[in-house]
Amino acid sequence: MSIFISATSPTSDYKESILEKAITGVAMKLAQRRSKSMLPAGPSLDVNFLLTGKYEEPSFSGMRMGNYSIDQETLYFERSVPGEMINSANAEKFVEAVLQDVITNAADYFNEMNVGFDLVSWKRTLKEL
């Protein structure tokens, strides 16, 4: 179905950051594909990037998987973002790597739950972005 991407930031100072631009760019490309029904069938994924601020940071490092909403057919993920990544030249690669991790973890989860999820098609889709 889709991948929904968002970012939670403790400050508006990051609105023009390299990372925010990378997240927004990928989210827009996915939305365009979704509007043209060009995304693989199956459950949706919701990814929230949690940015580190001067005085606030996520309570965990790395990525964590949340619950799966059967009603919404959506699996939720959160990814903490190290402060040094916010204006890094590697921000776009970071976003791409996170999404690769998300679809791989989602495939493992859905396989265990006997829910159809086309990992090969999702990998191809992300590669085409």
C-alpha positions as CSV (number, residue, x, y, z in Angstrom):
1,M,0.0,0.0,0.0
2,S,2.4,2.8,1.1
3,I,5.1,4.1,3.3
4,F,4.2,7.2,5.3
5,I,7.1,9.2,6.5
6,S,7.2,12.0,9.1
7,A,9.7,13.7,11.4
8,T,9.3,14.9,14.9
9,S,11.6,17.7,15.9
10,P,12.1,19.4,19.2
11,T,12.8,22.7,17.4
12,S,11.7,24.6,14.2
13,D,15.4,25.3,13.6
14,Y,15.7,22.1,11.6
15,K,13.0,23.0,9.0
16,E,15.7,23.8,6.4
17,S,18.1,21.1,7.5
18,I,19.6,18.6,5.0
19,L,17.9,15.8,6.8
20,E,14.4,17.4,6.8
21,K,14.9,18.1,3.0
22,A,15.9,14.5,2.4
23,I,12.9,13.2,4.4
24,T,10.5,15.5,2.6
25,G,11.9,14.6,-0.8
26,V,11.4,10.9,-0.2
27,A,8.0,11.4,1.3
28,M,6.9,13.4,-1.8
29,K,8.2,10.8,-4.2
30,L,6.3,8.1,-2.3
31,A,3.2,10.2,-2.3
32,Q,3.4,10.7,-6.0
33,R,3.7,7.0,-6.6
34,R,0.9,6.3,-4.2
35,S,-1.4,8.7,-6.1
36,K,-0.6,6.8,-9.3
37,S,-1.1,3.4,-7.6
38,M,2.6,2.6,-8.3
39,L,3.4,1.1,-4.9
40,P,3.3,-2.6,-4.0
41,A,0.1,-4.1,-2.6
42,G,-0.1,-5.1,1.1
43,P,0.1,-3.4,4.4
44,S,1.3,0.1,4.9
45,L,4.3,1.3,6.9
46,D,4.5,4.4,9.0
47,V,8.0,5.7,9.8
48,N,8.6,8.6,12.2
49,F,12.1,10.1,12.4
50,L,12.8,11.5,15.9
51,L,15.3,14.3,15.7
52,T,17.7,15.2,18.5
53,G,17.6,18.7,19.7
54,K,19.9,20.9,21.9
55,Y,18.0,20.0,25.0
56,E,15.9,17.0,24.0
57,E,16.6,13.7,22.4
58,P,14.7,10.4,21.9
59,S,14.7,8.0,24.8
60,F,16.3,5.3,22.7
61,S,18.9,4.9,20.0
62,G,18.4,3.1,16.7
63,M,15.0,1.9,15.4
64,R,12.1,0.4,17.2
65,M,9.0,-1.2,15.7
66,G,5.6,-0.3,17.2
67,N,2.4,-2.1,16.9
68,Y,0.5,-3.3,13.8
69,S,-2.9,-1.8,13.4
70,I,-5.1,-4.5,11.8
71,D,-7.9,-1.9,11.1
72,Q,-5.5,0.5,9.3
73,E,-3.3,-2.3,8.0
74,T,-0.3,-0.3,9.1
75,L,2.9,-1.2,10.9
76,Y,4.6,1.6,12.8
77,F,8.3,2.4,13.2
78,E,10.3,5.1,15.0
79,R,13.9,5.9,14.2
80,S,16.0,8.1,16.5
81,V,18.3,10.4,14.6
82,P,21.7,11.3,15.9
83,G,22.3,15.1,16.1
84,E,25.3,15.0,13.8
85,M,23.1,13.6,11.0
86,I,20.7,16.6,10.8
87,N,23.0,18.6,8.6
88,S,25.2,15.9,7.3
89,A,26.1,15.4,3.7
90,N,25.1,11.8,4.3
91,A,21.6,12.6,5.4
92,E,19.9,11.4,2.2
93,K,21.9,8.1,2.4
94,F,20.8,7.8,6.0
95,V,17.1,8.2,5.1
96,E,17.5,5.6,2.4
97,A,19.2,3.2,4.7
98,V,16.5,3.6,7.4
99,L,13.8,2.8,4.8
100,Q,15.7,-0.3,3.7
101,D,15.9,-1.4,7.3
102,V,12.2,-0.7,7.8
103,I,11.1,-2.8,4.8
104,T,13.4,-5.7,5.8
105,N,12.1,-5.6,9.4
106,A,8.5,-5.4,8.1
107,A,9.1,-8.4,5.9
108,D,10.4,-10.4,8.8
109,Y,7.4,-9.4,11.0
110,F,4.8,-10.0,8.3
111,N,6.4,-13.4,7.4
112,E,6.0,-14.5,11.1
113,M,2.4,-13.2,11.1
114,N,1.6,-14.9,7.7
115,V,0.6,-11.5,6.2
116,G,1.6,-10.9,2.6
117,F,4.4,-8.4,2.1
118,D,6.4,-8.2,-1.2
119,L,9.9,-7.3,-0.1
120,V,11.3,-7.7,-3.6
121,S,8.9,-5.1,-5.0
122,W,9.5,-2.7,-2.1
123,K,13.3,-2.9,-2.6
124,R,12.8,-2.2,-6.3
125,T,10.5,0.7,-5.4
126,L,12.9,2.3,-3.0
127,K,15.8,1.9,-5.5
128,E,13.8,3.7,-8.1
129,L,13.2,6.8,-5.9
